[in-house]
Amino acid sequence: DIWFQFDCTLHFNQPSFAMSDAEESLKDLLTTKIAPVLGVFTSEFLALGPLSAVLACRKSKSLGELNPLIFPLLFGNSVGWVIYSSATLNPYVFAGNAGGVVLSLFYLLSAYSLTTCSATKSRLEIITLFLLALWCGVGFAAAMMENKALGVNIIGFLGNAVVFLLFASPLLTFSKVISTKDSSSINRPFAYCQVLNCATWFAYGLAISDVYIALPNFVGLLLGLAQIALILFCRAVPPEEQLLSAAPDPSSLYAKFERPSA
């Protein structure tokens, strides 16, 4: 049997100048200790993002405009990274995603109970069960492999695939903001938090030479910076202006019902 082992670590040329021991220690402290701890807190803050909207839906007993199909992906993404943290023995990745598993499951169950459309319920069931079955199978297969590095690579590759599926959601928001020249749909605190979160995890991924952590967070960082750019260049239209722009012109209504002249 021929085994193929993939080396997915990041390799960099050594700088031409030598750093002092103190500088090296400070760099190591910032990138391998402080950055992931900060990443854990910002990750959990981002996981709380949909909470207010979900609680409002539960109170009104209606989903309204909330799209429930994002929640199975959030759940599958968090589960995948918890499995990856177990395979790589990484406590920071586990701590940054454990809360996401619980919260995304709460969002998913809430959305499922409020969904009145049978087709949407079927999609929620299919996506959730598929991702759970996939992660169970991949996690077990990776644990049973003699080549542990290959197992970690498979888990990391699948985790990245789910992350990139989630990235489709911000792209739809970008399209709406650009077409309407209105950035009010972008949550500003979460946009800033995403930049900080992805920057810290990207730095940590580079520091420990883990492409599966560095790559998706680099893409997430770019998307976060794109949101900041849209916030700066497209003003947020106040709600009262949105109502005025959506309201019909009174003169046109008058003309519509005006009696024809004799």
C-alpha positions as a Markdown table, in Angstrom:
| # | Residue | x | y | z |
|---|---|---|---|---|
| 1 | Asp | 0.0 | 0.0 | 0.0 |
| 2 | Ile | 1.2 | 3.4 | -0.9 |
| 3 | Trp | 0.4 | 6.2 | 1.6 |
| 4 | Phe | 0.4 | 9.8 | 0.6 |
| 5 | Gln | 1.2 | 12.3 | 3.4 |
| 6 | Phe | 0.3 | 15.9 | 2.8 |
| 7 | Asp | 2.4 | 18.6 | 4.5 |
| 8 | Cys | 0.0 | 21.5 | 5.0 |
| 9 | Thr | 2.2 | 23.5 | 7.3 |
| 10 | Leu | 3.3 | 27.0 | 6.3 |
| 11 | His | 7.0 | 27.6 | 5.6 |
| 12 | Phe | 8.7 | 30.9 | 5.6 |
| 13 | Asn | 12.2 | 32.0 | 4.8 |
| 14 | Gln | 14.1 | 33.2 | 7.8 |
| 15 | Pro | 14.7 | 37.0 | 8.0 |
| 16 | Ser | 18.1 | 38.2 | 7.2 |
| 17 | Phe | 18.4 | 40.0 | 10.5 |
| 18 | Ala | 18.6 | 38.2 | 13.9 |
| 19 | Met | 16.1 | 39.1 | 16.6 |
| 20 | Ser | 17.2 | 39.4 | 20.2 |
| 21 | Asp | 16.0 | 36.8 | 22.7 |
| 22 | Ala | 13.7 | 39.4 | 24.3 |
| 23 | Glu | 12.2 | 40.4 | 21.0 |
| 24 | Glu | 11.7 | 36.7 | 20.1 |
| 25 | Ser | 10.0 | 36.0 | 23.4 |
| 26 | Leu | 7.7 | 39.1 | 23.0 |
| 27 | Lys | 6.8 | 38.0 | 19.5 |
| 28 | Asp | 6.0 | 34.5 | 20.7 |
| 29 | Leu | 3.9 | 35.8 | 23.6 |
| 30 | Leu | 1.9 | 38.0 | 21.4 |
| 31 | Thr | 1.2 | 35.5 | 18.6 |
| 32 | Thr | 0.9 | 32.2 | 20.5 |
| 33 | Lys | -0.6 | 33.4 | 23.8 |
| 34 | Ile | -2.3 | 36.8 | 23.7 |
| 35 | Ala | -3.6 | 36.6 | 20.1 |
| 36 | Pro | -5.5 | 33.3 | 20.6 |
| 37 | Val | -6.9 | 34.3 | 24.0 |
| 38 | Leu | -8.2 | 37.5 | 22.4 |
| 39 | Gly | -9.5 | 35.4 | 19.5 |
| 40 | Val | -11.5 | 33.2 | 21.9 |
| 41 | Phe | -13.3 | 36.2 | 23.4 |
| 42 | Thr | -14.1 | 37.8 | 20.0 |
| 43 | Ser | -15.2 | 34.4 | 18.6 |
| 44 | Glu | -17.7 | 34.0 | 21.5 |
| 45 | Phe | -18.9 | 37.6 | 21.0 |
| 46 | Leu | -19.5 | 36.9 | 17.3 |
| 47 | Ala | -21.4 | 33.7 | 18.2 |
| 48 | Leu | -23.8 | 35.9 | 20.2 |
| 49 | Gly | -24.6 | 37.9 | 17.0 |
| 50 | Pro | -27.9 | 36.3 | 16.0 |
| 51 | Leu | -29.1 | 36.0 | 19.6 |
| 52 | Ser | -31.2 | 39.2 | 19.8 |
| 53 | Ala | -32.9 | 38.5 | 16.5 |
| 54 | Val | -33.7 | 34.9 | 17.5 |
| 55 | Leu | -35.1 | 36.0 | 20.8 |
| 56 | Ala | -37.3 | 38.6 | 19.1 |
| 57 | Cys | -38.6 | 35.9 | 16.7 |
| 58 | Arg | -39.4 | 33.6 | 19.7 |
| 59 | Lys | -41.2 | 36.4 | 21.4 |
| 60 | Ser | -43.3 | 37.2 | 18.3 |
| 61 | Lys | -43.7 | 33.5 | 17.5 |
| 62 | Ser | -42.6 | 34.2 | 13.9 |
| 63 | Leu | -39.4 | 34.1 | 11.9 |
| 64 | Gly | -40.3 | 37.3 | 10.0 |
| 65 | Glu | -37.4 | 38.1 | 7.6 |
| 66 | Leu | -34.9 | 35.9 | 9.4 |
| 67 | Asn | -33.2 | 33.3 | 7.2 |
| 68 | Pro | -33.1 | 30.0 | 9.2 |
| 69 | Leu | -30.9 | 28.1 | 6.6 |
| 70 | Ile | -27.7 | 29.8 | 7.9 |
| 71 | Phe | -28.0 | 28.1 | 11.3 |
| 72 | Pro | -27.2 | 24.5 | 10.2 |
| 73 | Leu | -24.0 | 25.9 | 8.6 |
| 74 | Leu | -23.1 | 27.8 | 11.8 |
| 75 | Phe | -23.7 | 24.6 | 13.8 |
| 76 | Gly | -21.8 | 22.4 | 11.4 |
| 77 | Asn | -18.9 | 24.9 | 11.4 |
| 78 | Ser | -18.6 | 25.0 | 15.2 |
| 79 | Val | -18.8 | 21.2 | 15.5 |
| 80 | Gly | -16.1 | 20.8 | 12.9 |
| 81 | Trp | -13.7 | 23.2 | 14.6 |
| 82 | Val | -14.3 | 21.4 | 18.0 |
| 83 | Ile | -13.4 | 18.2 | 16.3 |
| 84 | Tyr | -10.3 | 19.8 | 14.7 |
| 85 | Ser | -9.3 | 21.2 | 18.1 |
| 86 | Ser | -9.5 | 17.6 | 19.5 |
| 87 | Ala | -7.4 | 16.2 | 16.7 |
| 88 | Thr | -4.7 | 18.9 | 17.1 |
| 89 | Leu | -4.9 | 19.1 | 20.9 |
| 90 | Asn | -5.5 | 22.8 | 20.6 |
| 91 | Pro | -7.4 | 24.3 | 23.7 |
| 92 | Tyr | -7.7 | 27.8 | 22.1 |
| 93 | Val | -9.6 | 26.5 | 19.0 |
| 94 | Phe | -11.8 | 24.4 | 21.3 |
| 95 | Ala | -12.6 | 27.4 | 23.6 |
| 96 | Gly | -13.3 | 29.6 | 20.6 |
| 97 | Asn | -15.9 | 27.3 | 19.2 |
| 98 | Ala | -17.5 | 25.4 | 22.1 |
| 99 | Gly | -19.8 | 28.3 | 22.8 |
| 100 | Gly | -20.7 | 28.4 | 19.1 |
| 101 | Val | -21.9 | 24.8 | 19.2 |
| 102 | Val | -24.3 | 25.5 | 22.0 |
| 103 | Leu | -25.6 | 28.9 | 20.7 |
| 104 | Ser | -26.0 | 27.7 | 17.1 |
| 105 | Leu | -27.9 | 24.7 | 18.2 |
| 106 | Phe | -30.2 | 27.0 | 20.2 |
| 107 | Tyr | -30.7 | 29.2 | 17.1 |
| 108 | Leu | -31.3 | 26.1 | 14.9 |
| 109 | Leu | -33.9 | 24.6 | 17.3 |
| 110 | Ser | -35.6 | 28.0 | 17.7 |
| 111 | Ala | -35.8 | 28.5 | 13.9 |
| 112 | Tyr | -37.0 | 25.0 | 13.3 |
| 113 | Ser | -39.9 | 25.3 | 15.9 |
| 114 | Leu | -41.0 | 28.6 | 14.4 |
| 115 | Thr | -40.8 | 27.6 | 10.7 |
| 116 | Thr | -44.2 | 27.1 | 9.2 |
| 117 | Cys | -43.0 | 26.2 | 5.7 |
| 118 | Ser | -42.7 | 22.4 | 5.3 |
| 119 | Ala | -40.0 | 22.8 | 2.6 |
| 120 | Thr | -37.9 | 25.0 | 4.8 |
| 121 | Lys | -38.2 | 22.4 | 7.6 |
| 122 | Ser | -37.1 | 19.7 | 5.3 |
| 123 | Arg | -34.1 | 21.7 | 4.2 |
| 124 | Leu | -33.1 | 22.3 | 7.9 |
| 125 | Glu | -33.4 | 18.6 | 8.6 |
| 126 | Ile | -31.4 | 17.5 | 5.6 |
| 127 | Ile | -28.6 | 20.0 | 6.0 |
| 128 | Thr | -28.2 | 19.4 | 9.8 |
| 129 | Leu | -28.3 | 15.6 | 9.5 |
| 130 | Phe | -26.0 | 15.6 | 6.6 |
| 131 | Leu | -23.4 | 17.7 | 8.3 |
| 132 | Leu | -23.6 | 15.7 | 11.6 |
| 133 | Ala | -23.3 | 12.4 | 9.7 |
| 134 | Leu | -20.4 | 13.8 | 7.7 |
| 135 | Trp | -18.5 | 15.0 | 10.8 |
| 136 | Cys | -19.1 | 11.8 | 12.7 |
| 137 | Gly | -17.8 | 9.7 | 9.8 |
| 138 | Val | -14.8 | 12.0 | 9.1 |
| 139 | Gly | -13.9 | 12.3 | 12.8 |
| 140 | Phe | -14.1 | 8.5 | 13.3 |
| 141 | Ala | -12.1 | 7.8 | 10.2 |
| 142 | Ala | -9.4 | 10.3 | 11.1 |
| 143 | Ala | -9.1 | 8.9 | 14.6 |
| 144 | Met | -8.6 | 5.4 | 13.2 |
| 145 | Met | -6.0 | 6.3 | 10.7 |
| 146 | Glu | -2.4 | 5.2 | 11.4 |
| 147 | Asn | -1.3 | 8.4 | 9.5 |
| 148 | Lys | -2.5 | 11.0 | 12.0 |
| 149 | Ala | -1.2 | 13.9 | 9.9 |
| 150 | Leu | -3.4 | 12.8 | 7.0 |
| 151 | Gly | -6.4 | 12.6 | 9.4 |
| 152 | Val | -5.8 | 16.1 | 10.7 |
| 153 | Asn | -5.5 | 17.4 | 7.1 |
| 154 | Ile | -8.9 | 15.8 | 6.1 |
| 155 | Ile | -10.6 | 17.4 | 9.1 |
| 156 | Gly | -9.0 | 20.8 | 8.4 |
| 157 | Phe | -9.9 | 20.6 | 4.7 |
| 158 | Leu | -13.6 | 19.9 | 5.5 |
| 159 | Gly | -13.7 | 22.5 | 8.2 |
| 160 | Asn | -12.4 | 25.1 | 5.7 |
| 161 | Ala | -15.0 | 24.0 | 3.1 |
| 162 | Val | -17.9 | 24.7 | 5.6 |
| 163 | Val | -16.3 | 28.1 | 6.5 |
| 164 | Phe | -16.2 | 29.1 | 2.8 |
| 165 | Leu | -19.9 | 28.2 | 2.5 |
| 166 | Leu | -20.6 | 30.6 | 5.3 |
| 167 | Phe | -18.7 | 33.3 | 3.5 |
| 168 | Ala | -21.5 | 33.4 | 0.8 |
| 169 | Ser | -23.8 | 35.3 | 3.3 |
| 170 | Pro | -21.6 | 38.5 | 3.6 |
| 171 | Leu | -21.3 | 38.5 | -0.2 |
| 172 | Leu | -25.1 | 38.8 | -0.5 |
| 173 | Thr | -25.0 | 41.7 | 2.0 |
| 174 | Phe | -22.2 | 43.5 | 0.0 |
| 175 | Ser | -24.4 | 43.3 | -3.2 |
| 176 | Lys | -27.4 | 44.8 | -1.4 |
| 177 | Val | -25.3 | 47.7 | 0.1 |
| 178 | Ile | -23.6 | 48.5 | -3.2 |
| 179 | Ser | -26.9 | 48.5 | -5.1 |
| 180 | Thr | -28.7 | 50.7 | -2.6 |
| 181 | Lys | -25.8 | 52.8 | -1.4 |
| 182 | Asp | -27.1 | 52.2 | 2.1 |
| 183 | Ser | -24.8 | 50.5 | 4.7 |
| 184 | Ser | -27.5 | 50.4 | 7.5 |
| 185 | Ser | -27.8 | 46.6 | 7.0 |
| 186 | Ile | -24.2 | 46.1 | 8.2 |
| 187 | Asn | -23.9 | 45.6 | 12.0 |
| 188 | Arg | -21.0 | 48.0 | 12.8 |
| 189 | Pro | -19.9 | 46.5 | 16.2 |
| 190 | Phe | -19.8 | 43.0 | 14.7 |
| 191 | Ala | -17.9 | 44.2 | 11.6 |
| 192 | Tyr | -15.2 | 45.7 | 13.7 |
| 193 | Cys | -15.2 | 42.6 | 15.9 |
| 194 | Gln | -14.8 | 40.4 | 12.9 |
| 195 | Val | -11.7 | 42.3 | 11.8 |
| 196 | Leu | -10.2 | 41.9 | 15.2 |
| 197 | Asn | -11.2 | 38.3 | 15.5 |
| 198 | Cys | -9.9 | 37.2 | 12.2 |
| 199 | Ala | -6.7 | 39.2 | 12.6 |
| 200 | Thr | -5.9 | 37.5 | 15.9 |
| 201 | Trp | -6.6 | 34.0 | 14.6 |
| 202 | Phe | -4.7 | 34.7 | 11.4 |
| 203 | Ala | -1.6 | 35.8 | 13.4 |
| 204 | Tyr | -2.0 | 32.7 | 15.6 |
| 205 | Gly | -2.3 | 30.5 | 12.5 |
| 206 | Leu | 0.9 | 31.9 | 11.0 |
| 207 | Ala | 2.7 | 31.6 | 14.4 |
| 208 | Ile | 2.0 | 27.9 | 14.7 |
| 209 | Ser | 2.2 | 27.2 | 11.0 |
| 210 | Asp | -1.4 | 26.0 | 10.7 |
| 211 | Val | -2.8 | 26.8 | 7.2 |
| 212 | Tyr | -6.3 | 25.5 | 8.2 |
| 213 | Ile | -6.5 | 28.3 | 10.8 |
| 214 | Ala | -4.6 | 31.0 | 8.9 |
| 215 | Leu | -6.4 | 30.6 | 5.5 |
| 216 | Pro | -10.1 | 31.0 | 6.4 |
| 217 | Asn | -9.3 | 33.8 | 8.9 |
| 218 | Phe | -7.3 | 35.7 | 6.2 |
| 219 | Val | -10.3 | 35.5 | 3.9 |
| 220 | Gly | -12.6 | 36.5 | 6.8 |
| 221 | Leu | -10.2 | 39.4 | 7.5 |
| 222 | Leu | -10.5 | 40.6 | 3.9 |
| 223 | Leu | -14.3 | 40.4 | 4.1 |
| 224 | Gly | -14.3 | 42.3 | 7.4 |
| 225 | Leu | -12.2 | 45.1 | 5.9 |
| 226 | Ala | -14.5 | 45.2 | 2.9 |
| 227 | Gln | -17.4 | 45.7 | 5.3 |
| 228 | Ile | -15.5 | 48.6 | 7.0 |
| 229 | Ala | -14.9 | 50.1 | 3.6 |
| 230 | Leu | -18.6 | 50.0 | 2.8 |
| 231 | Ile | -19.4 | 51.6 | 6.1 |
| 232 | Leu | -17.0 | 54.4 | 5.3 |
| 233 | Phe | -18.1 | 55.0 | 1.7 |
| 234 | Cys | -21.8 | 54.2 | 1.9 |
| 235 | Arg | -23.7 | 56.1 | 4.6 |
| 236 | Ala | -26.3 | 54.4 | 6.7 |
| 237 | Val | -29.7 | 55.7 | 5.7 |
| 238 | Pro | -31.8 | 56.5 | 8.8 |
| 239 | Pro | -35.1 | 54.5 | 9.1 |
| 240 | Glu | -37.2 | 57.6 | 8.6 |
| 241 | Glu | -35.5 | 58.3 | 5.3 |
| 242 | Gln | -36.1 | 54.7 | 4.2 |
| 243 | Leu | -39.8 | 55.1 | 5.0 |
| 244 | Leu | -40.0 | 58.3 | 3.1 |
| 245 | Ser | -38.3 | 56.8 | 0.0 |
| 246 | Ala | -40.6 | 53.8 | 0.1 |
| 247 | Ala | -43.8 | 55.9 | 0.5 |
| 248 | Pro | -45.6 | 56.8 | -2.7 |
| 249 | Asp | -45.7 | 60.4 | -3.9 |
| 250 | Pro | -48.9 | 62.1 | -2.7 |
| 251 | Ser | -49.2 | 64.1 | -6.0 |
| 252 | Ser | -49.2 | 60.9 | -8.0 |
| 253 | Leu | -52.0 | 59.4 | -5.9 |
| 254 | Tyr | -54.0 | 62.6 | -6.4 |
| 255 | Ala | -53.4 | 62.5 | -10.1 |
| 256 | Lys | -54.5 | 58.8 | -10.2 |
| 257 | Phe | -57.9 | 59.5 | -8.6 |
| 258 | Glu | -58.5 | 63.0 | -10.1 |
| 259 | Arg | -61.7 | 63.3 | -12.1 |
| 260 | Pro | -61.2 | 63.9 | -15.8 |
| 261 | Ser | -62.0 | 67.5 | -16.8 |
| 262 | Ala | -65.2 | 68.0 | -18.9 |
